[in-house]
Amino acid sequence: MILVDNRNVTDPSINLAIEEYLVRHADCSTNDYLILYINEPCIVLGKNQSIYHEVNFRFLQNNQLKLCRRISGGGTVYQDKGNLNFAFITSFANEKINNYKIFNQLIVDALLQAGVETTMDARNNILCNGKKISGNAQFTDRKNLISHGTLLFNADLDLLRNSLKENEFPVFTKAPKSVRSSVANIHPFVKGVSTTEELKNLISIFAKSESVFNFNKTQWNAIEQSATAKFESFEWVYGRSPQTKVTKNEMIINVEDGIITELQFAHNHDIQLAKALVGVKYCAAEIKKALSERANREQLFEMIF
């Protein structure tokens, strides 16, 4: 096992770009790789999910958290500095697909050694006292495979629940939906570990890595470029959302590729409003910009987004 040095970066866009770089370029012919990292507060969607269904609109409005999308499927997760991310990168093999125990047994054993009674359920989550402490997903390009997950140590669970709380109005999409689960932190149960960084070090030691992989300048430049051009782009974060229909305030808003394609009104047909918004990116900043010259712009914004 080779441990990957991410330079202690907490920017989720950089760390997501690192994961993709490794799965596409790492030489896993003789060794697997393990990266452990901590992100600043953020929401991370699965590759094929609709951001409009998964994230509470109040949080989208207030822009309180960085919004991200990973290359693997699975559900949406909240992360902050009380959460530890782990990712295993290995050579592709059919028997590794959806076989999370191959990878997660190391995490489970490390936690057991630290006094945390953990099990894995049929959905490949890691549980403690019947509550979810870790969700997992995979991606493969048929050369390598990444199996990665989260580990709740001392995260803000109130912020987690509020940011991913279902909206009070209907949001319809055929995109994969997250499975809501009862979650918990493991901080009260871990012996001799008081911070997420210490948990990271504990698992690093338990992994018994043979060496540490450091990115060279060219590799790091490619990662930074990918973080900006892909993982922070509207097209990736919002635009990958499958077709979604938002029904709000007697108005149906059809969204494709993150862009409003149609407004349907239950009663009064505001043709000028439709003209102003059709073709606009369906995110708080762009909606506000499109309404900036209207006298009742704040009221309209609340109605639409």
Buried (B, 14 or more C-beta within 10 A) or exposed (E): BBBBEBEEBBBBBBBBBBBBBBBBEBEBEEBBBBBBBBBBBBBBBBBBBBBBBBBBBEBBBEEEBBBBBBBBEBBBBBBBBBBBBBBBBBBBEEEBEEBBEBBBEBBBEBBEEBEBEBEBEEBBBBBBEEBBBBBBBBBBEEEBBBBBBBBBBBBBBEBBEBBBBEBEEEBBBEBBBBEEBEBBBBBEBBEEBEBBBEBBEBBBEBBEBEEEBEBEEEBBEBBBEBBEEBBBBBEBBBBBBBBBBBBBEEBBBBBBBBBBEEBEBEEEEBEEBBEBBBEBBBBBEBBBEBBEEBEEBEEBBEBBB
